[in-house]
């Protein structure tokens, strides 16, 4: 029996190797904290991203791509496994020790391509959850090669390692993940300012991050500060002010875990906010330049026609919208990210998809499998984007997305965003001191009439509010997920139900 199993295994490997030789390479480029509109090809005039623009022009840009959770580790878990982070009870970075099952790891990105005969390599920032032996271990997720192992952040050594990897001869197709840190260094502007004004120190200030941040804060050569603010520095966003009625749940974590976020909201003036926006744009341009070097290496190696290139980010950045910095929030600035797909000769160039709701966390993995000709596991809850890249009409595409965060859930319906906070009775003890007497548990935003998300219209748009409730409750009933109960709300009885009770 053992002999037969060994023979079958050898035959499977030989067959996978033979098929793999005809399959495309895959290059997945990840940035950190890059929101969806931080591309000049998306109409942003505050920065120039020529390399990402080129990638978009040679393939397809998804303008309505959203993360599964707008925080680093949960989002990266989704990207590597195709599952929402709540399947392992994960809602925030501090859940990184939650166990990841063997079944999920079996169908993770690296494992799937490794079984198909691919060389699998990973370089740069990891931030993957799991029990001992899995947490932060890319090999547990199927990546046999860890490039630039001393650069666990994703800076210059990662770029160099990816360039050198692409220059090498490859007998088998490869899956390469190039995971870069920026524009994440913008995080340290608010943290450093908070420390300098007497805030409690909880986080280290990484030396290289501060160097990059200070470089990004520098004024253009020969430009006075007055001219800088008049002609060069980005203006405040149209939705800079805080909404009058805000979903408080997302702010609770910031008060409990990141007090500098509320501190900047209360103390920064226009000059500080605009400097933040300037530095964020420069850091985005910096990572665009790094991406350009990787793409150039791919072209110089003669691999462009044979390689699927995908680019996205783990989450966005508020960058002054609603007087907020960083991520975690359910606003568009935090949850919407770039998503670019290119495969020369196979994906038609110069396409922009601005109609389909896409979840990078659940859709990207099945998409890469489908494009590469690998079977798409039925265990994935997401969908392949391949039909969309080929211009096919897809009539049964999803009508909504579920997006998770530490203390809230979002049902994104395209035009409408229904958000619900955690049941106060189930609020974790550490957050209860920050629970406002005016706790706003539900919010509804109309993106068509209010793209800046300044108004909660749940009281005026009851039909849309109840639709959001129903969709969330229906979705929760399909999940074997104990976290769902914390976001259940009671629908008021319909007229029919009321009449039946009266009879």
N, C-alpha and C positions, 0 to 999 in steps of 0.2 A: 504493500500500500504506500509506504513512504517513497519507494522508488518511483511509483507512478506519479506521486505528487511532485517529486523533484523534476521529473521529465516534463510534466505539465507546466511547472513554473518556468523552466528553461525555455520551453516552446513559447510561452507568453512573452517572456523578455525578448526573445529573438524576433517574434512577430511585431512587438511594439517598436523595437529598434528599426526594423525594415520600414514600417509605416512612418516612423518619425523622420526618416531621412527625406521624406517628401513634404513634410509639414513646415509651416513658417516659424521663424523665431518670434519671440514676444519680448518687448521691452516695455516695462511698466515704470513710469516716472511719477514719483510722489513728491509733492511739496507739503509744507506744513503751515497752516493758518492762512491760506490764500483764498479769499472770497471770490465768488463767481464773476464779479464785474472787474476784477483786477487783471484785465487783459486789454491792451489797446484795440484789439480786433473786436472787442465787445463794446467799443465806443467810449472807453475811459480815456480822457484827454490829459489826465494827471500823470501818466507814465507811458513808457514805451516798452513793449515786450515783443521785439521782432522775431525771436525764435519760436515762441509759443504761437505768435500770429502765423508764422510759416507753417507750423504743424497743423493749425486749424485750417489754413487755406488749402493744404494738400489732403485734407480729410474732412472730418465732420466734427462740428462743435455742438454739444448739447447745452442749450441755454437754460434748461430747467432741470439741472442735476442737483440732487440734494443728498446730504449725508444721512446715515442712519442715526447718528448721535453726534452733536457738535462738540465733542471732546476727543482728545488724541487717542487714548488707548481703546475706548469702545469703538471708535470709528475704524481704527486700524484692524481691530479684531474682525469687524464686518468685511473689510476689504480683502482680508486673507482667508476668510471662511465662507463668505456669502450669507451669513446669518446676522440677524439683529442681535446686539449685545445682551439683551434681556434674556436670551435663551440660556445664558450661564449666570443669570442674576446680576448682570453688570449694567450699571447706569452711569458710573463715573470712573475717573482714574484710580480712585482709592479701592475699587473692586478688582484690581489687577491680579490678586491672588486667587480669584475664583477659578475653580477647576474647569478645564476644557475637556470634553469627553473624547474618547478614542474615535467615535463615529464622526465627530466634527473634524478632528485632525485628519482622519482618513480622506476626507473630501476637501481638505484645504488646498489653496492654490498651488503651493509647491508640490504637495503629494500627488495631485492629479497629473501635473505635467511630468513629474519624475517617473510615475508609472507608465507614461506614454513614451518614455525613452528620451526625454529632454534632459539636458544639463540644466540644473537649477542653481541660480546664484543670486545672492542678496548683498546689497551694499548700503550702508548708511543707517539712519535712525530706525530702530526696531519698534519698541513700545508695544509689545504683544503680551496679552495676559496668559495666565495659566498657573497650575500647581507647580511645585518644585520640579525642575527638569523641563518644564514647558515655558514658564514665564520668561520672556525675553530671549527665547531660544529659537532662532529661525529654522534650525534643523528639525525641530519638532513639527514645524509647519511645512516640511518637505524641501527645504533649501540645503543642498549638499555642500555648497560653497559659500562661505562668508567672506566677502572681499573687504579689504581695509578694516580688519577686525578691531584695530585700536580706535577707529573713528566710529563710535557708536552714536554720534550726533548727526552726521551727514553734512560734513563740510568739504574742504578741498581734497583731502585724501580719498573721499568717496568718489568725487568726480574723476580724479586721476585713475582710481582703480577700475571704474566703469569704462573709461576710455581705453585703458590697457586691455581689459577683458575683450572689448569689441575688436581690437586689433589682432587678437590671437586667431589662429585657424580653428575652425569648429567642425569636427566630424559629425556631430549630432546637432540638431536644433537646440536652441537655448531659450530659457526663461530668465530674464535678468530684471530684478527690481532695483531701481536707483532711487533711494529714499533720501531726500534733501531736507535740511532743517528750515531754510528760510522760505517766506518772510517772518518766521516765528520769533526772530530776535526782537521784534517790536514789543514783545511781552515785557521786556525789561525796562522800557521807558517808564511805564506807570509804577512798576515795582520799585525801581531805584528812586523815583521821585517821592514815593510814599515813605521809603526808608529815610531819605534825607530830611524829611519833615517830622521825624520822630516816630514813625510807625514801627510796630513790632516786627522784628526780622524772623521770617519763617522759611524763606527760600534763599538759596545761594545765588550770587550774581556771577554767572560763568564768564571767565575772562574773555574768551574769544567772542562771545555774544556781545559783551559791552564794547569791544573794539569795533565790531561790525555795526553796532547801533550808533556809536559816535561818528563813524564814517558816514553813515546814512543821514545823520543830523546836520552834517556840514553844509554851509551855504555854497552855492555855485561860486567859483573863483571870480573875484573882482566885483561881486555884487554886494551892495550895502544891505543892511537888515531892512531898511525902509523899502528899497526896490524889491527885495526878496518877497516881502508880504504883499506888495502891490502887483507884482508880475509873475512870480514863480510859485509861491506856496499855494497848495490847493485850498479852496474855500471850505467853509464848514458845509457839511451835507445838508440838504433841504430838510431832513428829518433829525436835525441835531438835538432838538429839545426832547425831554422825556414826556411820554404820553401822560395825560391826566389820569387815565385809568389803565393800570398796567398789570399784566399777569404777574403777581407778586412771587409766585412759586419760583421763577427762575432767578429772582434776586435774592432769595433766601440763602442759596448756596454761596453766592458771592459775598454776602455779609458774614456768613459763618466761616468760609474757607479762604476767601480772597478779599479782605477788607479794603485793599487798595482800589478795587473797582468802584465801590461806592465813594471812596475818598476822592478819586479823580472827578467823579460826577459832581461832587459838592464843591471842589476847590479849584479845578482847572479853569483858566480863562480862555478866551478865544485864541490867544497866541499859542498856548500850550496845545490846544486841540489841533490847531493847524500844523504845528511842528510834528505832531504825531502822524498826521496824514502825509506829510512830506516824507518822513522817515519810512513809513510803511510802503510808500510807492518806490522809494530807492531800494529797499530790501527786496521788493518783488522784482525790480529790474536786475538786481544782483543774481537772484536765483535763475532768472531767465537767461542770463549770460552763461551760467553753469550748464543749464539744459542745452544751450546752443552748442557747447563743446561736446557734449555726449552725442547729440544728433549729427554733428559734423563727423565724429569718429565713426558713426554707423554708416554714413555716406561714403567716407573715404575707404572703409573696409568693403565696399561694394555690396552691402547688406540691405539697403533700403527696400528693394523690391521684395525681399524675402522676409521682411520683419513687420509684424503688427506693432505699432507704437500706441500706447495708451498713456494719457496724462490726467491726473486729478490731484486733489488735496484732501487732507483728512477733515478739515472744517474751515470755516471762514474767520472773520474778525470784525468786530463792531466798528472800529476805527472812527469813533465820534458819533455814530448814529445813536440817537436816544441818549446822548451823553454817556456812552459806555465804551469800555475797552475790552479786549479779549473775546472769548467765545462763550459756549454753554447755553446762551440764550436761544430762543426759538424764532427770533427775528431773521429775516431773509439774509442779512449780512453774515450771520453765523452759520446758517444751515445750507446756504446755496454755494456751490463750489464749481470750478471749471471741470469740464470733462471733454477731452479731445481724443478722437480715434483716427488713426491713419494706417492704411495699408495700400500702398501704391498699386494701382491696377485692379484692386479689388473693392476698395471703398471710393466712391465717386468724390472728387475734390470739391471744395468750396460749398459745402453743405452746412446749414445751420438749422438744427431742429429746436424750435421754440414752442412746440405744441404738446410733446409727450412728457409726462412726469417720470423722472428717472431717479432711482436710488443707487448711488455709486456703491454703497455697502453691499447691497444684495444683487445688483444687476451686473456689476463689472466682471465678477468671476465667471458666471455662466456665459457672458458675452465672449470673453477670451477663449473659453473652451469651444464654443460654437464656431467662432471664426477660425480657430486652429484645426477644426475637424475632430475634436475630442467629444466623446459623449457627455451630455449635460446631466448631471446627477439629479434625480427627482427629489433629492433631499433639500435642494436649494429653493428657498421661497421666492427668489427674484426671477427675472426674465432676461433672456438674451436680447441684446439690442441689434443683433445682426440684421433682422428684417428691416429695421429702421435705417441702418447704414446703407442698405441697398435700394432705398427709396420705395419699398413695398408699402401698400396701404394695410395698416393693422387696425381692424375695427374693434377688436376686443381688448385694447390696451387698458391698463388700470385707470380707475377714476380718482384714486386717492393714494396717498402715501402715509405711513405711520413713521413719525420721527420721535425718538426718545431722548430724554435728558434726566438729570438726577431727580428732579421734583416735579416733572410735568410730562405731558404727552401732547403731540401735535398731530392732527389729522389735516393733511394738506390736500385740498381738493382742487387746486389750480387757481381758481378765483378766490375761493374762501379758505381761510385758515381757522380751524377750530382748535383751541388750546384749553387744556384742563390741568389744573394743579393737583397735587396730592391731597387726599382726604386729610383734613387737619387732625382727625383722631388717629391717623396712622403716620403722622409726621415723626421722623426720627428725633430722638431726644435732643441731639446737638443743634437742631434747627429751630426748636420750639421757642427759645428766647427771642428769635427774630421774626416771629409770626405777627404780622400787623393786625391791628384791630379792624382794619379795612381790607382784609385779605380778599383779593380778587381770585376766585378759584377758576372761573371760566372766562374765556375771551374769544371773540370772533372778529376777524379782520377781513375786509373786502379789498383785495389787492387791486382790483380794477379801478375802484373809486379812491382808494387810499393806499397807493404803492409804498408810502413811507411808514405804514403801520402806526399811525398816530391815534386812531380811534377804535375803541372797543364798541362794536355795534350789535352785540349779542342781544341787548334788550329790544332793539328795533327790527332785527332780522331773525325772528324766532324760527322760521322754517329752515334757514341755513344752519342755525345753532342746533336745532334738533336733528338735522341731518348729520352734522358732525358727531353728535352724541351717539346716534344709532350706528354710524359706521364704526366708531371706536368700540362700542359694546359688541357689535357683531364680530369685529376682528378679535376682540379679547376672547370670545367664546370659541374661536378656532385655535387658540393658543393654549398649550400646556405650560402656562407661565404664571406663577404665583404673584408676580409683581402687578399684574393687570388689575387686581381687585382694588388697588390703591387709587385708581383713576376712574372707577365707575361712578356714574352720576345717575340719579333717578329722573327718568323722563316723566313729565306731567301726563296725566291720562288724556287720551284722545277723546273727542266728542262722543264717538261710538262707545268707548269703554264707560264713559260717564253715564250715558243713557241706559246702558245695560244694568249698571249698578242701581240706578233709580228704579228700574222695572223690578 
